[in-house]
Amino acid sequence: MSMSAQVRLRFLRNAGLAIMIGALGACATTPRPSATYVYVANADSREVRVSRLDPAGGLTPLQQLPVEGSAMPMAVSPDKRFLFVSLRTAPFRVASLAIDPATGQLRPVGNYPLPDNMANISTDRTGRLLFAASYGGNKLSVSRIAADGSVAAAHQVIETKPMAHSVQASPDNRTVLATSLGGDEVMLFSLDASAGVLTPRTPSSIALPPKSGPRHVVFGPDGRFAYLLNELDSGIHVLALDRQTSEWRLVQSDSALPPGFTGKPWGADIHVTPDGKFLYASERGSDTLAAFRIDAQSGRIARIANYPTETQPRGFNIDPGGRYVLVAGQKTDSITVYEIDPAQGSLRSIGRHASGKNPNWIEIVAFP
């Protein structure tokens, strides 16, 4: 073999070895696909069902965990270690369930007393505080969460106007918004996270139209805007934070009802996609899911469409990747999965799955 041929052969061998090493390195550094798990609270069958959300939007059942009461509102700790479930049958408690990140399955930690029948629960952004709102007891409560997931008895209870229905901390963990459905107002609190105490802000509330029934409130991802859904008239309100005065003000009102709908409104749940581009609201009077675009600068919303969905869609949620919306039908005992168009926000139904009895709340967690 000539010298030039030997040189070419040596070059090809080295190049092949480099390609092989590069490929192995790429395999070693490429992150594994995330695992996404869906948790559905079923009130009448008194259980939480766990499924894996497949990359194509399918649901694979994993676990049916019984709980000691009517399972309704739920909340996930920010570190994704625990799922909390409000048990709305006496004695009123919150079930703390540990999440296994490898399998998504749940392990009971314990049941802990709440001061009343709580229609809504959430954690602060540190995961050290549990907030709860009582529809029948007209109160809010604050409890401490220990590192092991146990929940202490409430150390602060705040009396409210009738039918407290939602309580949420802002992304910066400095403000808490809560609703009074019977008082037609959004309550505004400052949060001292270290002390675990809520203090009314000035002004302390935002008044809404009489008999509109403010129900659920959510924040946009950057905390500049909050979105509120009414139960009694299905109105949607956009609240904006004035950075200079630190005051919240109402900047827009719209409706989750389909155009031309003449039945009785019955708003239920509201969520914003993780990127803050789209908003969805479930409307039980028309059995639809309303979709809106969000203007990034003003926070104002513009309707995309109303999509027919499950009968009595009380609870729904959006996966952390912002690809899918999952809707629970209280009267159908089923979950419908919709794919979100990432550019337009429109929805396409891609699957329907059986659930337990009276599914009403969905939480979704993703692990890398």
C-alpha positions as CSV (number, residue, x, y, z in Angstrom):
1,M,0.0,0.0,0.0
2,S,1.4,3.4,-1.0
3,M,2.2,6.0,1.6
4,S,-0.7,8.2,0.5
5,A,-3.2,5.3,0.7
6,Q,-2.0,4.6,4.3
7,V,-2.5,8.2,5.2
8,R,-6.0,8.2,3.8
9,L,-6.9,5.0,5.6
10,R,-5.6,6.4,8.9
11,F,-7.7,9.6,8.4
12,L,-10.9,7.6,7.7
13,R,-10.4,5.4,10.8
14,N,-9.8,8.5,13.0
15,A,-12.8,10.3,11.5
16,G,-15.0,7.3,12.1
17,L,-13.8,7.0,15.7
18,A,-14.5,10.7,16.2
19,I,-18.1,10.4,14.8
20,M,-18.7,7.4,17.1
21,I,-17.4,9.2,20.2
22,G,-19.5,12.3,19.2
23,A,-22.6,10.2,18.9
24,L,-22.0,8.5,22.3
25,G,-21.5,12.0,23.8
26,A,-24.7,13.2,22.3
27,C,-26.6,10.3,23.7
28,A,-25.1,10.9,27.1
29,T,-26.0,14.6,27.2
30,T,-29.4,14.5,25.5
31,P,-32.0,14.8,28.3
32,R,-34.6,12.1,28.6
33,P,-38.1,12.9,27.6
34,S,-40.1,14.3,30.6
35,A,-42.7,12.1,32.3
36,T,-46.0,13.9,32.8
37,Y,-48.6,12.6,35.3
38,V,-52.3,13.5,35.6
39,Y,-54.2,13.5,38.9
40,V,-58.0,13.5,38.9
41,A,-60.1,14.0,42.1
42,N,-63.3,12.0,42.0
43,A,-65.8,13.2,44.6
44,D,-68.4,10.4,44.6
45,S,-66.0,7.4,44.3
46,R,-63.7,9.0,46.9
47,E,-60.5,8.5,45.1
48,V,-57.7,10.1,43.2
49,R,-56.8,8.5,39.9
50,V,-53.3,8.7,38.5
51,S,-52.5,8.5,34.7
52,R,-49.4,9.1,32.6
53,L,-49.9,11.7,29.9
54,D,-48.1,10.2,26.9
55,P,-46.2,12.5,24.4
56,A,-49.0,12.1,21.8
57,G,-51.7,13.1,24.4
58,G,-52.9,9.6,25.4
59,L,-53.7,8.7,29.0
60,T,-52.3,5.5,30.5
61,P,-53.9,4.6,33.9
62,L,-51.4,4.0,36.7
63,Q,-53.2,4.1,40.1
64,Q,-56.6,4.4,41.9
65,L,-56.0,5.7,45.4
66,P,-58.9,5.7,47.8
67,V,-59.2,8.7,50.2
68,E,-61.2,9.2,53.3
69,G,-63.8,11.6,52.1
70,S,-65.3,13.4,49.1
71,A,-62.2,14.3,47.0
72,M,-62.5,17.7,45.4
73,P,-60.1,20.6,45.2
74,M,-56.4,19.7,45.0
75,A,-53.1,21.5,45.0
76,V,-49.5,20.5,44.1
77,S,-46.5,21.7,46.1
78,P,-44.1,23.9,44.1
79,D,-41.3,21.3,44.4
80,K,-43.8,18.6,43.1
81,R,-43.2,16.4,46.1
82,F,-46.8,16.5,47.5
83,L,-50.4,16.5,46.3
84,F,-52.9,18.0,48.7
85,V,-56.6,17.0,48.5
86,S,-59.4,18.8,50.3
87,L,-61.8,16.2,51.7
88,R,-65.3,17.8,51.7
89,T,-67.1,15.4,54.0
90,A,-67.0,15.8,57.8
91,P,-64.6,15.8,59.6
92,F,-63.1,18.3,57.1
93,R,-59.5,17.5,56.4
94,V,-56.8,17.8,53.9
95,A,-55.1,14.6,52.6
96,S,-51.4,14.9,52.0
97,L,-50.1,12.5,49.4
98,A,-46.4,12.1,48.5
99,I,-45.6,11.9,44.7
100,D,-43.1,9.4,43.5
101,P,-41.2,11.2,40.7
102,A,-40.1,7.9,39.2
103,T,-43.6,6.5,38.7
104,G,-46.0,9.4,39.4
105,Q,-47.8,7.2,41.9
106,L,-49.1,8.5,45.3
107,R,-48.4,7.5,48.8
108,P,-50.5,8.7,51.7
109,V,-48.7,10.9,54.3
110,G,-51.7,11.7,56.5
111,N,-55.0,13.5,56.9
112,Y,-54.9,16.8,58.7
113,P,-57.8,19.0,60.1
114,L,-59.1,22.1,58.2
115,P,-61.2,24.7,60.0
116,D,-64.2,24.1,57.6
117,N,-65.4,22.6,54.4
118,M,-62.9,24.0,51.9
119,A,-64.0,24.6,48.3
120,N,-60.5,25.7,47.2
121,I,-56.9,25.1,48.4
122,S,-53.5,26.2,47.2
123,T,-50.0,26.7,48.4
124,D,-47.8,29.7,48.5
125,R,-44.8,29.8,46.1
126,T,-42.4,28.4,48.7
127,G,-44.7,25.4,49.4
128,R,-44.5,26.1,53.2
129,L,-48.1,27.5,53.5
130,L,-51.5,26.0,52.6
131,F,-54.3,28.4,51.9
132,A,-57.9,27.4,51.9
133,A,-61.3,29.0,51.1
134,S,-64.6,28.0,52.6
135,Y,-67.7,28.5,50.5
136,G,-70.1,27.5,53.3
137,G,-68.1,28.9,56.2
138,N,-67.3,32.3,54.7
139,K,-63.6,32.2,55.7
140,L,-60.0,31.8,54.5
141,S,-57.4,29.9,56.4
142,V,-53.6,29.6,56.5
143,S,-51.7,26.5,57.7
144,R,-48.1,25.6,57.7
145,I,-46.7,22.7,55.7
146,A,-43.8,20.7,57.2
147,A,-40.9,19.3,55.1
148,D,-42.4,15.8,55.4
149,G,-45.7,17.0,53.9
150,S,-47.7,17.1,57.1
151,V,-50.1,20.1,57.6
152,A,-50.4,21.9,60.9
153,A,-53.8,23.2,62.2
154,A,-54.6,26.6,60.8
155,H,-52.8,29.4,62.5
156,Q,-54.8,32.2,60.8
157,V,-58.5,32.3,60.0
158,I,-60.0,35.3,58.2
159,E,-63.7,35.9,58.1
160,T,-65.0,37.0,54.7
161,K,-68.1,38.1,52.9
162,P,-70.3,35.1,51.9
163,M,-69.0,32.2,49.9
164,A,-65.2,32.5,49.7
165,H,-64.3,30.4,46.7
166,S,-60.7,30.8,45.6
167,V,-57.3,31.9,47.0
168,Q,-54.1,32.3,45.0
169,A,-50.6,33.7,45.7
170,S,-48.9,35.8,43.0
171,P,-45.8,34.5,41.3
172,D,-43.6,36.8,43.4
173,N,-45.3,35.5,46.6
174,R,-46.1,39.0,47.9
175,T,-49.8,39.2,47.1
176,V,-52.7,36.9,47.6
177,L,-56.0,37.3,45.7
178,A,-59.2,35.6,47.1
179,T,-62.8,35.7,45.9
180,S,-66.1,36.1,47.6
181,L,-68.8,34.7,45.4
182,G,-71.7,36.0,47.5
183,G,-70.0,39.4,48.2
184,D,-69.1,40.1,44.6
185,E,-65.6,41.1,45.3
186,V,-61.9,40.1,44.9
187,M,-60.1,40.4,48.2
188,L,-56.5,41.7,48.2
189,F,-53.9,40.7,50.7
190,S,-50.2,41.2,51.3
191,L,-48.4,38.0,52.3
192,D,-45.6,37.8,54.8
193,A,-44.3,34.4,53.8
194,S,-41.8,34.1,56.7
195,A,-44.5,34.8,59.3
196,G,-47.2,33.0,57.3
197,V,-49.7,35.9,57.7
198,L,-52.1,37.6,55.3
199,T,-52.8,41.3,55.8
200,P,-55.4,43.3,53.9
201,R,-54.0,45.6,51.3
202,T,-55.1,49.2,50.7
203,P,-57.6,49.1,49.0
204,S,-58.5,45.8,50.4
205,S,-60.9,44.6,47.6
206,I,-62.1,45.2,44.0
207,A,-65.9,45.3,43.6
208,L,-67.5,43.4,40.8
209,P,-71.1,43.7,39.4
210,P,-73.9,42.6,41.8
211,K,-74.8,38.9,41.6
212,S,-71.9,38.2,39.2
213,G,-70.4,35.7,41.6
214,P,-66.6,35.8,41.3
215,R,-65.4,32.2,41.5
216,H,-61.9,31.3,40.4
217,V,-58.8,33.5,39.9
218,V,-55.5,32.8,38.3
219,F,-52.3,34.8,37.7
220,G,-50.5,35.1,34.4
221,P,-47.0,33.6,34.5
222,D,-45.1,36.9,35.1
223,G,-47.6,38.2,37.7
224,R,-48.6,41.4,35.9
225,F,-52.1,40.2,35.2
226,A,-54.7,38.1,36.9
227,Y,-57.8,36.6,35.4
228,L,-61.1,36.0,37.2
229,L,-64.1,33.9,36.2
230,N,-67.6,34.5,37.6
231,E,-69.9,31.7,38.4
232,L,-73.3,33.4,38.1
233,D,-72.9,35.4,34.9
234,S,-69.8,33.6,33.4
235,G,-68.0,36.9,33.1
236,I,-64.2,37.0,32.7
237,H,-62.4,40.0,34.2
238,V,-58.8,41.0,33.6
239,L,-56.9,42.6,36.5
240,A,-53.6,44.5,35.9
241,L,-51.0,45.4,38.4
242,D,-49.8,49.0,38.3
243,R,-46.0,48.7,39.0
244,Q,-45.7,52.3,40.2
245,T,-48.5,52.2,42.7
246,S,-48.6,48.4,43.4
247,E,-52.4,48.6,43.0
248,W,-54.5,46.2,41.1
249,R,-57.2,47.5,38.8
250,L,-59.9,46.1,36.5
251,V,-58.9,46.7,32.8
252,Q,-61.3,44.5,30.9
253,S,-64.5,42.4,31.2
254,D,-65.6,39.7,28.7
255,S,-67.7,36.5,28.9
256,A,-67.1,32.8,28.7
257,L,-70.5,32.2,27.3
258,P,-70.8,31.2,23.6
259,P,-72.2,34.0,21.4
260,G,-76.0,33.8,21.3
261,F,-76.3,31.5,24.3
262,T,-79.6,32.1,26.1
263,G,-79.5,29.5,28.9
264,K,-78.4,30.0,32.5
265,P,-74.7,30.9,32.9
266,W,-72.7,28.6,35.2
267,G,-68.9,29.4,35.1
268,A,-66.5,26.9,36.7
269,D,-62.8,27.0,36.1
270,I,-60.1,29.2,34.5
271,H,-56.4,28.6,33.5
272,V,-53.7,30.3,31.5
273,T,-51.1,28.5,29.4
274,P,-47.6,28.4,30.9
275,D,-46.3,30.8,28.2
276,G,-49.1,33.3,29.0
277,K,-50.4,33.3,25.4
278,F,-53.8,31.7,25.8
279,L,-56.6,31.6,28.4
280,Y,-59.3,28.9,28.7
281,A,-62.5,28.9,30.9
282,S,-65.0,26.1,31.5
283,E,-68.7,27.0,31.3
284,R,-71.2,24.5,32.7
285,G,-74.4,26.1,31.5
286,S,-73.4,25.6,27.8
287,D,-71.0,22.7,28.4
288,T,-68.2,24.5,26.5
289,L,-64.6,25.5,26.9
290,A,-64.0,29.1,26.0
291,A,-60.6,30.0,24.4
292,F,-59.0,33.4,24.3
293,R,-55.7,35.0,23.1
294,I,-53.9,37.1,25.6
295,D,-52.2,40.3,24.5
296,A,-48.7,40.2,26.0
297,Q,-48.5,44.0,26.6
298,S,-51.9,44.8,28.0
299,G,-53.1,41.4,29.3
300,R,-56.4,41.9,27.5
301,I,-58.1,38.9,26.0
302,A,-59.7,38.2,22.6
303,R,-62.0,35.3,21.9
304,I,-60.9,32.4,19.7
305,A,-63.9,30.1,20.0
306,N,-66.1,28.1,22.3
307,Y,-65.6,24.3,22.1
308,P,-68.3,21.8,23.1
309,T,-66.9,19.5,25.8
310,E,-67.9,17.2,28.6
311,T,-71.3,17.6,30.4
312,Q,-70.8,19.9,33.4
313,P,-67.1,20.6,33.0
314,R,-66.3,21.7,36.5
315,G,-62.6,21.2,36.5
316,F,-59.9,21.2,33.8
317,N,-56.2,21.9,33.5
318,I,-53.3,22.5,31.1
319,D,-50.2,20.4,31.0
320,P,-46.9,22.1,32.1
321,G,-45.6,21.9,28.5
322,G,-48.6,23.9,27.3
323,R,-49.5,21.3,24.6
324,Y,-52.8,19.8,26.0
325,V,-55.9,20.7,27.9
326,L,-57.7,18.0,29.9
327,V,-61.4,18.5,30.9
328,A,-63.4,16.6,33.5
329,G,-67.1,16.0,33.0
330,Q,-68.9,15.7,36.3
331,K,-72.0,14.1,34.7
332,T,-70.1,11.9,32.2
333,D,-67.4,10.5,34.5
334,S,-65.0,11.1,31.6
335,I,-61.9,13.1,30.7
336,T,-61.5,14.7,27.3
337,V,-58.0,15.6,26.0
338,Y,-57.5,18.5,23.6
339,E,-54.4,19.4,21.7
340,I,-53.6,23.2,21.7
341,D,-52.5,24.8,18.4
342,P,-49.3,26.6,19.6
343,A,-49.8,29.5,17.2
344,Q,-53.6,30.0,17.3
345,G,-54.7,28.6,20.6
346,S,-57.4,26.6,19.0
347,L,-58.3,23.2,20.4
348,R,-58.6,19.8,18.8
349,S,-60.2,16.8,20.6
350,I,-57.8,13.9,20.5
351,G,-59.1,11.4,23.0
352,R,-61.7,10.6,25.7
353,H,-61.0,8.5,28.8
354,A,-63.0,7.0,31.6
355,S,-62.6,8.4,35.1
356,G,-64.1,7.8,38.6
357,K,-67.4,9.0,39.8
358,N,-67.9,12.8,39.7
359,P,-64.5,13.9,38.5
360,N,-64.1,17.6,39.4
361,W,-60.5,18.6,39.7
362,I,-57.3,18.0,37.7
363,E,-53.7,18.6,38.5
364,I,-50.8,17.8,36.1
365,V,-47.1,17.4,37.0
366,A,-44.1,16.9,34.8
367,F,-40.7,15.5,35.8
368,P,-37.5,15.6,33.7
